[in-house]
Amino acid sequence: MSMKKIAFFCLFCMIAVLALCPQIKLVSFADENDIESVTVLTPTAIYKEASLKSEIYIDNVAANTILKLDNSSPQTDEMFYKVFVFGVVENTTQSDTGYVLKAHTLDSTITSPSRTLDENGKIKNDDTPVYEKILVQSTNEYVYQKVDNILLKKDTPISVLDGYEKSRPYTYIAFYGENGDIVRYYVETKNLSVPGINWSIIVAISTLVTCLTILSIIFGIKGRKKKKANA
């Protein structure tokens, strides 16, 4: 076999493997700092600092209350949104800010950029709860806290965001919220149906191994022919 044919064969194998590899789709959404306001999902507290041990402004903000975010600096805290409290908390000014748990809110920004969910899986069971990954400051460890008032129905389309492994207890996903925006939470992996990912890996690896085996056989035969010719 000529070198051109061998090169073409190798190129074909590479293309085949790339085509068969699992295409884990990611969700296309705006940066978190493009969110301008959030809606309270369940009665919640507004804290004076970004800590569960902090003093609070108010301990029972009603569900469906809209809170405007203070995006004068990046919203980098994993647990809290920094929000303006004027109009929600008595005796405050328009510049006063507080902190609300992200797990208790949903993006309500009307002017947020258009978002599209590229689904690569579904919810397997009815009434599937979602979880927020939060840092417990007393232990400096992350835990998964169940989010109240959000239960996903069977066959709800989702997008896996950080890879899918059956052995992992929780998986980070995105899905459409009640307002049509894409929201991100964790669910128990056992409640996910993600077809084709593992089989695609197996097929891709099998294809690569087959291609390498065929090349080894070709070069082996060619080598034996050369030895016979030189004998």
Backbone as CSV, one residue per row, in Angstrom:
resi,resn,N_x,N_y,N_z,CA_x,CA_y,CA_z,C_x,C_y,C_z
1,MET,0.859,-1.196,0.000,0.000,0.000,0.000,0.892,1.242,0.000
2,SER,0.609,2.197,-0.882,1.429,3.398,-0.980,1.232,4.278,0.244
3,MET,2.176,5.198,0.474,2.098,6.094,1.622,0.878,7.009,1.531
4,LYS,0.488,7.404,0.302,-0.688,8.265,0.134,-1.948,7.538,0.576
5,LYS,-2.056,6.264,0.232,-3.226,5.483,0.603,-3.278,5.290,2.115
6,ILE,-2.100,5.051,2.708,-2.043,4.883,4.163,-2.454,6.174,4.868
7,ALA,-1.963,7.316,4.367,-2.308,8.606,4.957,-3.803,8.877,4.836
8,PHE,-4.360,8.540,3.673,-5.796,8.719,3.473,-6.599,7.832,4.424
9,PHE,-6.123,6.608,4.617,-6.800,5.672,5.504,-6.779,6.174,6.945
10,CYS,-5.638,6.700,7.366,-5.521,7.242,8.728,-6.451,8.440,8.918
11,LEU,-6.514,9.314,7.891,-7.388,10.475,7.955,-8.848,10.047,8.071
12,PHE,-9.206,9.016,7.306,-10.575,8.493,7.359,-10.901,7.974,8.758
13,CYS,-9.955,7.273,9.374,-10.165,6.740,10.720,-10.363,7.862,11.731
14,MET,-9.563,8.916,11.603,-9.669,10.039,12.527,-11.030,10.722,12.401
15,ILE,-11.488,10.903,11.170,-12.784,11.541,10.943,-13.903,10.681,11.506
16,ALA,-13.772,9.356,11.306,-14.802,8.435,11.811,-14.891,8.487,13.323
17,VAL,-13.735,8.521,13.987,-13.720,8.566,15.450,-14.330,9.872,15.950
18,LEU,-13.965,10.996,15.316,-14.517,12.281,15.726,-16.025,12.335,15.528
19,ALA,-16.480,11.708,14.450,-17.917,11.705,14.162,-18.684,10.861,15.172
20,LEU,-18.041,9.807,15.674,-18.727,8.895,16.583,-18.586,9.276,18.043
21,CYS,-17.636,10.155,18.351,-17.462,10.563,19.740,-18.708,11.282,20.231
22,PRO,-19.058,11.136,21.501,-20.263,11.774,22.028,-20.161,13.284,21.968
23,GLN,-21.155,13.882,21.378,-21.184,15.332,21.295,-21.993,15.857,22.475
24,ILE,-21.353,16.120,23.589,-22.039,16.617,24.771,-22.370,18.088,24.529
25,LYS,-23.623,18.351,24.327,-24.039,19.710,24.026,-24.066,20.539,25.293
26,LEU,-23.679,21.785,25.167,-23.724,22.698,26.293,-24.840,23.706,26.075
27,VAL,-25.316,24.249,27.151,-26.389,25.221,27.054,-25.799,26.580,26.707
28,SER,-26.502,27.314,25.890,-26.062,28.650,25.505,-26.851,29.665,26.327
29,PHE,-26.170,30.356,27.225,-26.891,31.313,28.050,-25.994,32.486,28.380
30,ALA,-26.620,33.562,28.844,-25.878,34.763,29.174,-25.088,34.553,30.450
31,ASP,-24.055,35.369,30.619,-23.291,35.336,31.850,-24.191,35.706,33.025
32,GLU,-23.880,35.160,34.196,-24.717,35.400,35.370,-24.864,36.882,35.666
33,ASN,-23.846,37.676,35.323,-23.907,39.098,35.622,-24.788,39.876,34.648
34,ASP,-25.361,39.196,33.636,-26.353,39.819,32.770,-27.738,39.770,33.398
35,ILE,-27.901,38.976,34.445,-29.180,38.916,35.144,-29.366,40.223,35.908
36,GLU,-30.501,40.850,35.721,-30.750,42.137,36.354,-31.652,42.028,37.571
37,SER,-32.495,41.008,37.597,-33.396,40.851,38.739,-33.748,39.382,38.913
38,VAL,-34.179,39.039,40.124,-34.586,37.667,40.419,-35.935,37.685,41.124
39,THR,-36.669,36.586,40.958,-37.954,36.422,41.625,-37.802,35.424,42.766
40,VAL,-38.312,35.778,43.934,-38.248,34.894,45.091,-39.213,33.727,44.884
41,LEU,-38.692,32.502,45.015,-39.504,31.310,44.810,-40.258,30.889,46.055
42,THR,-39.624,31.061,47.185,-40.209,30.626,48.452,-39.838,31.659,49.505
43,PRO,-40.686,31.921,50.504,-40.356,32.914,51.533,-38.934,32.727,52.055
44,THR,-38.177,33.800,52.048,-36.753,33.692,52.367,-36.264,34.936,53.073
45,ALA,-35.080,34.835,53.638,-34.484,35.963,54.363,-33.566,36.757,53.440
46,ILE,-33.384,38.024,53.782,-32.350,38.846,53.154,-31.306,39.146,54.223
47,TYR,-30.085,38.739,53.955,-28.998,38.870,54.924,-28.225,40.166,54.692
48,LYS,-27.618,40.678,55.757,-26.811,41.890,55.631,-25.444,41.604,55.024
49,GLU,-24.961,40.390,55.219,-23.692,39.960,54.637,-23.911,38.623,53.921
50,ALA,-22.959,38.228,53.094,-23.069,36.975,52.337,-22.675,35.798,53.222
51,SER,-23.491,35.567,54.254,-23.218,34.491,55.194,-24.512,34.106,55.897
52,LEU,-24.698,32.807,56.090,-25.878,32.330,56.808,-25.834,32.722,58.281
53,LYS,-24.653,33.090,58.759,-24.500,33.501,60.159,-24.658,35.009,60.335
54,SER,-24.866,35.710,59.224,-24.974,37.160,59.270,-26.303,37.600,59.895
55,GLU,-26.332,38.842,60.360,-27.602,39.453,60.751,-28.486,39.569,59.509
56,ILE,-29.792,39.662,59.736,-30.703,39.748,58.595,-31.453,41.078,58.596
57,TYR,-31.798,41.522,57.375,-32.677,42.682,57.235,-34.117,42.277,57.520
58,ILE,-34.497,41.151,56.915,-35.872,40.681,57.016,-35.841,39.162,56.855
59,ASP,-36.641,38.459,57.619,-36.532,36.990,57.619,-37.598,36.295,56.787
60,ASN,-38.492,37.068,56.159,-39.580,36.393,55.459,-40.058,37.221,54.252
61,VAL,-39.177,37.345,53.251,-39.582,38.017,52.016,-40.556,37.108,51.274
62,ALA,-41.695,37.638,50.882,-42.752,36.819,50.283,-42.352,36.252,48.925
63,ALA,-42.884,35.067,48.618,-42.687,34.474,47.292,-43.231,35.423,46.225
64,ASN,-42.580,35.390,45.051,-42.928,36.217,43.888,-42.450,37.656,44.004
65,THR,-41.771,37.999,45.114,-41.152,39.322,45.216,-39.989,39.408,44.229
66,ILE,-39.916,40.527,43.512,-38.820,40.725,42.558,-37.744,41.586,43.216
67,LEU,-36.507,41.097,43.174,-35.374,41.804,43.763,-34.398,42.210,42.659
68,LYS,-34.026,43.459,42.662,-33.065,43.953,41.671,-31.654,43.670,42.148
69,LEU,-30.816,43.133,41.251,-29.440,42.792,41.625,-28.534,44.012,41.565
70,ASP,-27.581,44.051,42.478,-26.529,45.074,42.454,-25.351,44.509,41.669
71,ASN,-25.281,44.860,40.406,-24.210,44.355,39.537,-23.078,45.363,39.372
72,SER,-22.929,46.266,40.358,-21.825,47.225,40.289,-20.480,46.508,40.400
73,SER,-20.504,45.307,40.969,-19.323,44.433,40.987,-19.803,43.028,40.620
74,PRO,-18.910,42.168,40.124,-19.340,40.832,39.672,-20.030,40.021,40.761
75,GLN,-21.068,39.292,40.370,-21.781,38.386,41.282,-21.024,37.052,41.308
76,THR,-20.049,36.951,42.184,-19.168,35.783,42.189,-19.464,34.790,43.314
77,ASP,-20.302,35.173,44.277,-20.579,34.280,45.391,-21.424,33.099,44.928
78,GLU,-21.076,31.887,45.355,-21.785,30.687,44.913,-23.145,30.532,45.578
79,MET,-23.317,31.105,46.771,-24.556,30.913,47.519,-25.538,32.064,47.368
80,PHE,-25.020,33.298,47.249,-25.868,34.476,47.380,-25.836,35.380,46.146
81,TYR,-26.960,36.065,45.913,-27.009,37.221,45.029,-26.965,38.469,45.899
82,LYS,-26.242,39.487,45.446,-26.256,40.786,46.111,-27.399,41.602,45.504
83,VAL,-28.327,42.055,46.333,-29.533,42.716,45.828,-29.760,44.043,46.535
84,PHE,-30.512,44.910,45.862,-30.950,46.157,46.502,-32.175,45.859,47.360
85,VAL,-32.231,46.483,48.540,-33.302,46.163,49.494,-34.334,47.283,49.639
86,PHE,-34.111,48.409,48.974,-35.043,49.526,49.069,-36.404,49.115,48.494
87,GLY,-37.475,49.401,49.235,-38.813,49.017,48.798,-39.234,47.658,49.317
88,VAL,-38.259,46.877,49.793,-38.551,45.558,50.367,-38.320,45.587,51.875
89,VAL,-37.288,46.295,52.282,-36.941,46.422,53.703,-37.222,47.857,54.146
90,GLU,-37.890,48.019,55.254,-38.221,49.346,55.766,-36.969,50.101,56.216
91,ASN,-37.064,51.419,56.136,-36.005,52.326,56.616,-34.669,52.092,55.915
92,THR,-34.713,51.852,54.603,-33.484,51.696,53.816,-33.488,52.704,52.679
93,THR,-32.308,52.974,52.146,-32.175,53.905,51.029,-32.004,53.129,49.724
94,GLN,-32.020,53.842,48.610,-31.928,53.198,47.306,-30.569,52.544,47.069
95,SER,-29.571,52.911,47.846,-28.235,52.335,47.664,-27.942,51.176,48.612
96,ASP,-28.835,50.910,49.551,-28.603,49.826,50.515,-28.751,48.466,49.836
97,THR,-27.878,47.549,50.212,-27.883,46.221,49.595,-27.898,45.127,50.652
98,GLY,-28.332,43.953,50.238,-28.314,42.778,51.094,-28.049,41.548,50.251
99,TYR,-28.228,40.372,50.849,-27.896,39.128,50.166,-29.035,38.121,50.310
100,VAL,-29.381,37.476,49.185,-30.449,36.483,49.177,-29.894,35.179,48.616
101,LEU,-30.349,34.067,49.140,-29.867,32.768,48.662,-30.296,32.522,47.220
102,LYS,-29.345,32.147,46.383,-29.652,31.852,44.984,-30.646,30.704,44.864
103,ALA,-30.535,29.745,45.781,-31.397,28.569,45.713,-32.865,28.922,45.865
104,HIS,-33.158,30.100,46.405,-34.541,30.491,46.652,-35.071,31.469,45.609
105,THR,-34.322,31.646,44.500,-34.730,32.614,43.485,-34.578,32.042,42.077
106,LEU,-35.217,32.720,41.119,-35.050,32.419,39.695,-34.837,33.721,38.943
107,ASP,-34.075,33.638,37.856,-33.847,34.798,37.008,-35.185,35.316,36.480
108,SER,-35.447,36.610,36.673,-36.686,37.200,36.161,-36.401,38.357,35.218
109,THR,-35.180,38.449,34.710,-34.782,39.558,33.864,-35.459,39.477,32.503
110,ILE,-36.312,40.415,32.227,-37.028,40.408,30.944,-36.080,40.703,29.798
111,THR,-35.084,41.553,30.047,-34.182,41.975,28.974,-32.984,41.062,28.812
112,SER,-32.970,39.914,29.503,-31.854,38.984,29.349,-31.751,38.521,27.907
113,PRO,-30.550,38.272,27.379,-30.401,37.786,26.015,-31.159,36.477,25.815
114,SER,-31.535,36.221,24.568,-32.261,34.996,24.235,-31.430,33.782,24.603
115,ARG,-32.076,32.763,25.138,-31.356,31.584,25.594,-31.963,30.336,24.988
116,THR,-31.141,29.415,24.629,-31.608,28.202,23.980,-31.048,26.984,24.699
117,LEU,-31.903,26.029,24.966,-31.480,24.793,25.629,-31.180,23.735,24.579
118,ASP,-29.946,23.304,24.514,-29.547,22.210,23.625,-29.626,20.921,24.426
119,GLU,-30.763,20.275,24.372,-30.992,19.133,25.240,-30.178,17.912,24.824
120,ASN,-29.673,17.199,25.807,-28.992,15.928,25.540,-29.418,14.859,26.538
121,GLY,-30.556,15.112,27.193,-31.070,14.125,28.121,-32.452,14.506,28.611
122,LYS,-33.014,13.669,29.475,-34.343,13.907,30.027,-34.381,13.485,31.491
123,ILE,-35.383,13.985,32.188,-35.640,13.546,33.550,-36.354,12.201,33.496
124,LYS,-35.902,11.275,34.316,-36.418,9.903,34.259,-37.684,9.708,35.092
125,ASN,-37.813,10.442,36.192,-38.916,10.193,37.131,-39.711,11.461,37.418
126,ASP,-41.000,11.288,37.698,-41.838,12.414,38.113,-41.417,12.920,39.489
127,ASP,-41.714,14.210,39.711,-41.438,14.848,41.008,-39.971,14.725,41.407
128,THR,-39.089,14.969,40.436,-37.645,14.926,40.701,-37.192,16.246,41.326
129,PRO,-36.638,16.220,42.529,-36.182,17.464,43.162,-34.862,17.951,42.564
130,VAL,-34.595,19.225,42.746,-33.324,19.801,42.310,-32.583,20.311,43.538
131,TYR,-31.270,20.494,43.380,-30.423,20.843,44.517,-29.490,21.997,44.149
132,GLU,-29.158,22.769,45.156,-28.170,23.838,45.034,-26.904,23.396,45.762
133,LYS,-25.764,23.571,45.132,-24.493,23.238,45.767,-24.029,24.449,46.566
134,ILE,-23.946,24.293,47.870,-23.597,25.428,48.719,-22.412,25.077,49.620
135,LEU,-21.719,26.126,50.025,-20.565,25.966,50.905,-20.991,26.180,52.348
136,VAL,-20.757,25.180,53.184,-21.026,25.310,54.620,-19.774,25.898,55.263
137,GLN,-19.900,27.118,55.720,-18.714,27.833,56.187,-18.116,27.216,57.448
138,SER,-18.944,26.605,58.277,-18.425,26.025,59.522,-17.492,24.844,59.262
139,THR,-17.743,24.127,58.161,-16.907,22.963,57.831,-16.051,23.192,56.588
140,ASN,-16.349,24.303,55.868,-15.652,24.622,54.619,-15.803,23.499,53.587
141,GLU,-16.960,22.853,53.601,-17.245,21.789,52.646,-18.549,22.092,51.919
142,TYR,-18.645,21.579,50.690,-19.851,21.778,49.898,-20.869,20.679,50.196
143,VAL,-22.127,21.078,50.237,-23.220,20.121,50.396,-24.279,20.439,49.351
144,TYR,-25.167,19.477,49.112,-26.252,19.674,48.157,-27.542,19.899,48.939
145,GLN,-28.093,21.098,48.786,-29.285,21.475,49.535,-30.501,21.459,48.609
146,LYS,-31.536,20.744,49.014,-32.751,20.634,48.209,-33.433,21.987,48.084
147,VAL,-33.864,22.305,46.863,-34.553,23.569,46.601,-36.057,23.358,46.744
148,ASP,-36.680,24.177,47.560,-38.125,24.056,47.756,-38.890,24.518,46.520
149,ASN,-40.041,23.924,46.303,-41.009,24.357,45.285,-40.568,24.135,43.842
150,ILE,-39.527,23.347,43.624,-39.164,22.984,42.248,-39.095,21.467,42.156
151,LEU,-40.022,20.893,41.419,-40.035,19.451,41.148,-40.179,19.264,39.643
152,LEU,-39.282,18.512,39.049,-39.297,18.315,37.603,-40.131,17.098,37.232
153,LYS,-40.854,17.243,36.125,-41.692,16.153,35.651,-40.882,15.172,34.810
154,LYS,-41.394,13.968,34.700,-40.775,12.961,33.841,-40.724,13.473,32.401
155,ASP,-39.613,13.198,31.715,-39.379,13.581,30.317,-39.100,15.067,30.132
156,THR,-38.894,15.818,31.230,-38.462,17.208,31.087,-37.108,17.243,30.377
157,PRO,-36.977,17.998,29.278,-35.684,18.054,28.581,-34.651,18.799,29.414
158,ILE,-33.439,18.286,29.421,-32.362,18.908,30.187,-31.077,18.917,29.356
159,SER,-30.131,19.707,29.798,-28.802,19.715,29.189,-27.767,19.468,30.278
160,VAL,-26.960,18.438,30.108,-25.877,18.143,31.058,-24.769,19.162,30.851
161,LEU,-24.327,19.793,31.938,-23.383,20.904,31.820,-21.940,20.526,32.107
162,ASP,-21.689,19.531,32.926,-20.295,19.244,33.289,-19.951,17.766,33.133
163,GLY,-20.557,17.127,32.132,-20.261,15.719,31.894,-21.186,14.796,32.660
164,TYR,-21.328,13.595,32.143,-22.255,12.628,32.736,-21.497,11.369,33.140
165,GLU,-21.606,11.028,34.414,-21.026,9.788,34.926,-22.041,9.141,35.852
166,LYS,-22.377,7.884,35.574,-23.378,7.197,36.382,-22.960,7.076,37.842
167,SER,-21.675,7.008,38.088,-21.189,6.815,39.457,-21.259,8.092,40.291
168,ARG,-21.450,9.219,39.645,-21.502,10.493,40.355,-22.888,10.669,40.987
169,PRO,-22.981,11.003,42.280,-24.299,11.089,42.927,-25.168,12.224,42.388
170,TYR,-24.549,13.356,42.015,-25.310,14.492,41.499,-24.717,14.947,40.168
171,THR,-25.572,15.470,39.304,-25.136,15.975,37.999,-25.671,17.385,37.810
172,TYR,-24.812,18.259,37.289,-25.172,19.666,37.059,-25.908,19.771,35.725
173,ILE,-27.123,20.311,35.743,-27.931,20.370,34.527,-28.534,21.764,34.344
174,ALA,-29.060,21.991,33.156,-29.844,23.192,32.862,-31.189,22.757,32.313
175,PHE,-32.213,23.566,32.587,-33.554,23.272,32.076,-34.353,24.563,32.051
176,TYR,-35.499,24.527,31.377,-36.336,25.713,31.302,-37.116,25.913,32.603
177,GLY,-37.017,27.130,33.165,-37.793,27.461,34.339,-39.208,27.881,33.959
178,GLU,-39.997,28.236,34.948,-41.396,28.596,34.712,-41.531,29.825,33.820
179,ASN,-40.558,30.725,33.882,-40.631,31.952,33.085,-40.002,31.801,31.704
180,GLY,-39.573,30.589,31.367,-38.966,30.368,30.056,-37.469,30.573,30.025
181,ASP,-36.895,31.092,31.117,-35.444,31.251,31.187,-34.800,29.913,31.518
182,ILE,-33.535,29.799,31.173,-32.795,28.582,31.502,-32.184,28.744,32.892
183,VAL,-32.455,27.765,33.743,-31.900,27.780,35.098,-31.012,26.554,35.280
184,ARG,-30.119,26.641,36.244,-29.125,25.586,36.447,-29.155,25.097,37.889
185,TYR,-29.298,23.804,38.029,-29.285,23.180,39.346,-28.664,21.792,39.227
186,TYR,-28.505,21.145,40.367,-28.055,19.760,40.403,-29.260,18.841,40.615
187,VAL,-29.203,17.661,40.019,-30.190,16.622,40.300,-29.438,15.333,40.610
188,GLU,-30.116,14.429,41.287,-29.497,13.129,41.538,-29.347,12.395,40.207
189,THR,-28.171,11.887,39.955,-27.868,11.261,38.672,-28.815,10.113,38.349
190,LYS,-29.286,9.425,39.373,-30.188,8.293,39.156,-31.510,8.720,38.525
191,ASN,-31.828,10.014,38.587,-33.071,10.526,38.005,-32.903,11.037,36.585
192,LEU,-31.731,10.795,35.989,-31.451,11.273,34.633,-31.446,10.136,33.626
193,SER,-31.930,10.452,32.454,-31.806,9.550,31.308,-30.996,10.282,30.253
194,VAL,-29.765,9.822,30.033,-28.870,10.461,29.061,-28.464,9.408,28.038
195,PRO,-29.283,9.184,27.025,-29.036,8.091,26.084,-27.864,8.357,25.167
196,GLY,-27.143,7.287,24.871,-26.156,7.340,23.803,-24.768,7.768,24.196
197,ILE,-24.602,8.373,25.362,-23.280,8.897,25.686,-22.270,7.768,25.887
198,ASN,-22.577,6.819,26.743,-21.628,5.735,27.001,-21.413,4.855,25.776
199,TRP,-22.513,4.564,25.036,-22.362,3.756,23.835,-21.515,4.460,22.795
200,SER,-21.635,5.768,22.693,-20.822,6.514,21.723,-19.342,6.397,22.043
201,ILE,-19.021,6.451,23.325,-17.621,6.301,23.719,-17.103,4.923,23.322
202,ILE,-17.918,3.904,23.603,-17.510,2.539,23.272,-17.307,2.372,21.775
203,VAL,-18.246,2.883,20.988,-18.145,2.766,19.527,-16.927,3.514,19.009
204,ALA,-16.678,4.717,19.550,-15.535,5.505,19.099,-14.218,4.791,19.381
205,ILE,-14.099,4.264,20.597,-12.879,3.548,20.963,-12.724,2.285,20.124
206,SER,-13.824,1.573,19.909,-13.776,0.347,19.094,-13.328,0.657,17.671
207,THR,-13.840,1.765,17.131,-13.454,2.161,15.775,-11.969,2.473,15.692
208,LEU,-11.472,3.201,16.687,-10.055,3.549,16.703,-9.191,2.300,16.803
209,VAL,-9.572,1.392,17.699,-8.814,0.149,17.865,-8.814,-0.663,16.580
210,THR,-9.967,-0.736,15.920,-10.070,-1.473,14.659,-9.151,-0.877,13.602
211,CYS,-9.163,0.460,13.496,-8.301,1.125,12.516,-6.827,0.844,12.784
212,LEU,-6.430,0.935,14.060,-5.033,0.677,14.402,-4.656,-0.776,14.146
213,THR,-5.592,-1.698,14.398,-5.339,-3.118,14.145,-5.112,-3.376,12.664
214,ILE,-5.981,-2.768,11.831,-5.843,-2.940,10.376,-4.521,-2.381,9.896
215,LEU,-4.139,-1.210,10.420,-2.844,-0.631,10.027,-1.689,-1.540,10.439
216,SER,-1.782,-2.111,11.647,-0.718,-3.016,12.112,-0.599,-4.229,11.198
217,ILE,-1.755,-4.768,10.784,-1.749,-5.937,9.886,-1.122,-5.567,8.551
218,ILE,-1.505,-4.388,8.019,-0.973,-3.947,6.721,0.531,-3.802,6.776
219,PHE,1.021,-3.098,7.823,2.468,-2.901,7.933,3.187,-4.213,8.228
220,GLY,2.512,-5.120,8.971,3.121,-6.421,9.256,3.305,-7.236,7.992
221,ILE,2.280,-7.262,7.137,2.364,-7.994,5.856,3.428,-7.376,4.965
222,LYS,3.453,-6.049,4.923,4.433,-5.358,4.091,5.854,-5.655,4.570
223,GLY,6.022,-5.704,5.898,7.345,-5.990,6.453,7.798,-7.403,6.117
224,ARG,6.871,-8.387,6.191,7.223,-9.770,5.869,7.595,-9.916,4.400
225,LYS,6.874,-9.194,3.527,7.198,-9.242,2.109,8.591,-8.728,1.831
226,LYS,8.967,-7.658,2.516,10.294,-7.095,2.337,11.373,-8.072,2.804
227,LYS,11.104,-8.772,3.936,12.080,-9.742,4.447,12.261,-10.886,3.455
228,LYS,11.154,-11.365,2.880,11.214,-12.453,1.906,11.984,-12.012,0.654
229,ALA,11.732,-10.770,0.245,12.407,-10.267,-0.958,13.897,-10.137,-0.740
230,ASN,14.308,-9.820,0.474,15.734,-9.638,0.772,16.438,-10.955,1.107
231,ALA,15.625,-12.014,1.327,16.207,-13.310,1.707,16.936,-13.936,0.517
